[in-house]
Amino acid sequence: MTKFSRQTLPEQFLQAESFVNLVWEICEENFEHCCNAIKETINNNLFSKSTTIDILCAISIFRPRKTRILYKCILTLADNFDIDQVFFRSTALKSALADTTHNNKSYAYIDAELDDILNIYKKNEIGYCLLNDDLENFQKLTLNQSFDINTRMALCNEPQSKETTYLNVAARYGAINCFKYLNLNGLMPDSDSFNLAILGGNFEIIKILSSTANITNVSLQKAVTSHRNEIAHWLIENYELKCSWESMLRNYNFTFFIDSLCSCPTLDTFDYQNDTPLIASCRIDILWLSKFLMEHTKDINHYNNQKVNAILCASMGKNEELINILLDKGADINSHNAKDATPLMVAYSNNRREIAQLLIKKGGKTNGESNDLFCAIEHNDYWTVDMLLKQGADVNQTFRIEKVTPLFHAVYHRLDELVSLILQYKPNVNQRVGYGQMTALMEACKNGSEIIVRKLLETGADVNMMDENCHDALYYANLSNSSEIIKMIEEKLEKPDENIEN
């Protein structure tokens, strides 16, 4: 294996690094330059439109004061982005662009005006003072007799943010003046404080907290994902921490990634999670990077500590070309993860129908024991149900504690076409399930599905079977108040060997 340097890496590495570093420093002075760079990046297929939006969302989350100019940038490039089809993980950007994208605002901003969204908080709020380290106005707000310094608040614009102390919010935003004021007034750090300070990027706060903090690899990952590279190197030098490849690529920190890659003896070097750069790249879905790494990997089917490999990661995404290249390079199309799921099952569970279709064409299999068939039935996905049954999924398998079968599941959801499809695979039409030991026929009678009742009777459903309460199909037919269903069941009771008339 060849050890690489910055001089010997492909040009795309340095282009990606230069682009990402530029947009993370977006401001009024370089605004036009950033917009042009984004257009060029998309046109040259260095990053996809969705990836580029994701980079801008990461900047909004970790540099919230840049949200206004990022919003302006996205509007400027709206025609290039097709932004109504892009996922925004920055709740502020998602909410600010709600009218443009025809999406709903995030809960935190449901009633907020545009200016307040772009400021992250309303100007007369505690959060706004902490974000901007405005100690004077913070003190004015806190001098109110009803103010409780121990109040907790959520961080706006951060997905899944939990409520935390004002001291932690100040640390998160690098608000050194407010942080010191709160600390002097009795607010003490907790287990979250240090890592939040890493995200805030203020070295003075970080060093104040470092004397009592439990500093782990998570701290380094926070620094890397938030593009605090100076802090990341300080953590490595002082605490001998290790970073995962995924942390470097999750928010596209190519400077840290390239430096780490060039320091490794091979491009197959494992991180502390036993990930390779290739696994991380496939998980993040960076095609050109994955292509390069595939050319320099010894074991394309290498598993990490979570028993995940490159093709299992790629199956979670949308990139058909990546799947094709992995398979051409020898990736095992029927790899199994820790839950015994194959790439095909992973693709379906992540609603990647096109990827699932591709994997099937290439010979992908299920393990015959997954819940994919039932999920496909719930989504009325005829193609996938047919595909799974053709692939050998057990037509009589049971699901959940109710022990429902695929046939019963389709009957329960009144899916006529799926019932017809499943019947082609010769299921046991009289199999009882956990719903009071009912049969599919009883369920069809109960929910008034005349077409389904007829189909079940035509394929041998037994009208004389009883559930655990000694109720038969006629009992359930009477519950439905459908004269046609009652007639069909009574005719079958009278003439069990004759087909029901059409």
C-alpha positions, 0 to 999 in steps of 0.5 A: 500500500502506498502512503499518500501526502498532500502532493500525491493525493488526487486534486479532488481532495484539495478542491473539496478542502478549499471549497469547504473551508471557504464556505465555512468562512462565508461573510459579506466580503466573500459572499459573491465568491462563495456563491460562485464556488458553490455553483462551480462545485455542483456543476463539477460534481464535486458535491451534489446539491443535497450535500452542498445544502447539508454543508450550509446547514452544518455551518448554520448549526455550528456557526449560528450567527452566519444563518442570515447570510446562509439564507441569503446565499441559498435564495441566491442559488435557489434555481441551482438547488431545487430546494423544495426537494432538499432536507434541511437539518438546520431548523432555522434555515428550514423555517426561514425557507418554509414559504419557498420550499412549501414545508412546515416551519420547525416547532421552535419557530412555528410562530416566529417572524423571519427576522427572529428566525435568522437571528436564531432568537428574538432580540429581547430574549435571553437566548439572543443575549447569550448567542451574541455575548451581550452581557449588558442586556443579559443583566437587564433581563436577569435583574427582573425579580421573577428571573430564576437563574436556574431556569433551563432552555433549549438551544434553538436551531439544533436538532434534538437539543435538550434543555440545559443551563444558561451557563451551558448555553453561554459555553455553547456560543462561546459567550465568555462574558456571560459565562463568567457572569453566570459562573460568578453568580453560582451556576456551576458546570455539569457533565455537558459543559465542556463538550458544549464549550468545544462547539462554542470554540472559545479557548478561555471557556474551554480551559476554565472547564478542562480542569474538572471535565471528563475529556474523552474521544467524544470531545475530540469528535465535537471539535472535528465535526464543528470544524474547530481544528485548532481545538482538536489538535490541542485535545490530541496533544494534551489528552491523547484522544482518537477521532473516527473517520466518520466524525471527520467526514460527517460535516466535511472536515476535509482539512482534518481528514486529509491530515489524518489520512496522510499520517496513516501507513495505509488507506486501510487504517482502522479508527478506534471503532474499527471503521476504515475511511471507505466505510465512513465515505460510503456512509456519508455518500461521497462518490469520488472519495469512495471511488478513490478509497476502493482503489486502495483498500485490501478488504472491501468487505471489512466489518467495523465494531458494529458489524457494518461494512461499506456496502451495508452503509451504501445501501442506506443512501441513494447512490446507485453508482456507488452500489454498482462500483462496490459490487464490481470491486467484489463487495458481498451483496449478501453481507449481514449486519449485527441484526442479520440484515442484508444490503437489500433489507437495509435499502428497503428499511431506509425506503431506498426503493431504487437501491433495492431494485438494483440489489435484486437485479444483482442477486441481493437476497433477504435473510427470510426472517426480516420484517421487510415484507410486513413493512411493504404491505403496510405501505401498499408497495406491490412491487416490493411485496412481489420482490420479497416473495420471489426472493423466498420470503416465507409467505406464512411467517408471523410478525409481532406478538399478534403473530399476524401473517402476510395474508392477514396483514394485507386483509387487515389493511383492506389491500385487495391487490396485495391479497391477490398477489399473496394468494398466488404464493399459496399461503395457508389461508386458514392460519390463525393469528394472535388476534383472538385466533382469527383467520384472514376470512374472519378479518375480511368479513369483519371489515366488510371487504367483499372482494377479499372475502370472495377471493379467500373463499375461492382459494379454500378459506374454511367458513367453519373455523372458530376463533378462541371465542367460538365465533365463525366467519358468519358471526363476523359477516353479521357484524359487518352488516354487509348483505353480500358477505353474509350471502357468500358465507351462507352459500358456502355453509350450505354448499361447501364444495361449490364455488361462490357465484360471481 
